[in-house]
Amino acid sequence: MYKGVGGLDLAKAAKAFIGEGVPLEHIAVQNEPNQGNVWNGDSCRNSYPKMHWTGAQLHSFVREHLGPTLEQQGLAAKVGIFLSTFPVNDFSGYVKPTLADPAALK
């Protein structure tokens, strides 16, 4: 259930930005997905809490929730989806499951 709500929230945010004249081209499922939870004193690498997505979870969310919701809201042709906004060192496991699925790329 939360995935459907998450997709709708991102679509609503995109519509609101566009409605205010913000030139929005892409949205990200999550900012800096490979960052951790605890400040390590040396960098911001592990400095704040967030969701941790697996490649399978990301694929499912984009294919079954975010993509269809953007389509239903009339945004699919206007707003692209970033799968990652920060270097993810596991392309094959994190991003590729979504990119390899034609249904998720609609």
N, C-alpha and C positions, 0 to 999 in steps of 0.2 A: 504494500500500500504506500509506504513512504516514497518509493521510487516514482510512482505516478504523481504524487504531490510535488516532489522535487522537480520533475519535468515541467509541471505546470507553473511552479514558482519561477523557474528560469525563463519560461516563455512569457510570463507576465512582466518580469523585469525587462526583458528585451522589448516588449511592446511599449512599456512605459518610457524607456530611454528613447526609442524611435519617435514616440508621440511628443516628446519634449524637444525633438530636433537633433538629438545626439546621433551622429553618423555611426551607427553600430553595424559592424560587419560580421563579427564572430562572438560567441560566448564560450567560456570554458566550463567543463563539467566541474573541475576543481582546480584552484590555484595551487601550484607547487605540490603535486601529489606525492612526491617521494620524500617530503620533509617529515620529521618525527615529532615527538611530543615533549621533550625535555630540553631546556636550555643547557648546553654543554660547556658554556663559558668561553669557548673559542670562536664560535660563529653562530649564525642564526639557523644552522642546519636542522637543529632539533628544538626549535624555540616555541612552538605553539601547538595546541591541540587541533586535530582535524580528522576527517574520515580517512580511512585507508582503503583504497579501491584495489581490487585485483583486476587483472586483465579481463577475466570472465565477468566480473561485476560491471566493469565499465562497458563492455560489449553489450551485456543484457540491458543496462540502463539506456544506452543510446538507441539500440535497436527496438526495444519494446516500450520505451517511455518517452525519452526526450525527442527523438526523431519524429514519431507519430504526433506528439503534442505540438511541435513546431509546425508540422503540416496542417493539423486541425486549426491552428491559430493563424494560418496564412503567412507564416514566417519562413517556411522551408526554403524558399527561393531567395530570401533576403538575408538570412542569418546563418552563417556557417558554425560548425562546432569544433572547437579545439579539444583534442583528446588529452593534451598535456601542455602546461604552460611553463614547465621547468624541466631541465634535462632528466629524462628517465633512462636509467642505464639498462633497462630490460625491454627493448623494443619488441622482441618476439613474444614475450609474455604479457606485456602491458598494453601496447598500442595495436600490434598486428592482429589480434583476434577481431577487433572492430573493422580495421581496414581490409581484412581478407573476406569480409562478409558483405556481399552486394546488397542484402536487405538492410544492413545497418548503415549503408552509405546513401540511402535514398535522401 
